[in-house]
Amino acid sequence: MKVLVVDDQQVMREGLVALLDLVDGMEVVGSAGNGEEALRLVADLAPDVVLMDLRMPVMDGVEATRRITRAHPGVAVLVLTTYDDDESVSSALLAGARGYLTKDAGRAEIAAALRSAAAGQSTFAAPVSRRLVEALTRHAPVRPDTLPDGLTAREAEVLRLISRGLSNAEIAAALVVAETTVKTHINNAFAKIGVRNRTEAAAYARHHTL
C-alpha cells in the first residue's frame, strides 16, 4: 500500500515517514509540507492513501482533501491532526476524508486506520467517534408508514448510518445492538431495496432522505 504523508512540521513529517516505513506491506512514496504540494505529489505518485494534517500554510488540509477526493476519487484521505473540535472534524469529513485520528495515536492505530481507509472503511479517534454517533442518532423517530419498499424503522436507521460512512461495528455501538444484528438488518434491507453493496445502499438512503 502506497502512502503519502502531509504535515507542515518537518520533525513530525519525518517521524511519520520513519514510523510507517517499519510497517509491513506499507510504502511511504513521498511527503509534503502543505496542501498545494500534496496535490502535485498525488498526481505524480498515485498513492493509495494520503495521511493528511489539517492546519498548514499555503493550502490547508481541508481544502487539499476536497481537491484530492474530487480529482482522484480512488485516493483515500485519512486525517491525522492535533485538533478534534467539532468544526475541524465536520470540515474534514465534508471535504471527503475517510477517517480522522489525533496525533496521540500510536503506530499500530495509524497503520490499521490507513489499511481501513484504503479498503473504503472509516476510522475515527474514540472521542470523535462518540460525538459522531451522538450527532447521527440525534433525530426524530422514523415513522414506519412513511418508509419506502417495506423497510422497518430499524432497517431505515441502519441504511441512514451506512450513508454516513459508519462501519458495522460503529452502527452496532450507535444502536446498542450486536454486530450480527446489524448484519441481519443490512441483509434484509438490501434484499428489500434491491441493492448489492454499501455504495448503492448509501445512494438509496440519500435519495429517499432516510
Buried (B, 14 or more C-beta within 10 A) or exposed (E): BBBBBBBBBEEBBEEBBEBBEEBEEBEBBBBBBBBBBBBEBBEEBEBBBBBBBBEBEEBBBBBBBBBBBEEBEEBBBBBBBEBBEEEBBBBBBEBBBBBBBBBEBEEEBBBBBBBBBBEEBBBBBEEBBEBBBEEBEEEEEBEEEEBEEEBBBBBBBBBBBBBBBBBBEBBBBBBEBEBEBBBBBBEBBBEBBEBEEBEEBBEBBEEBEB
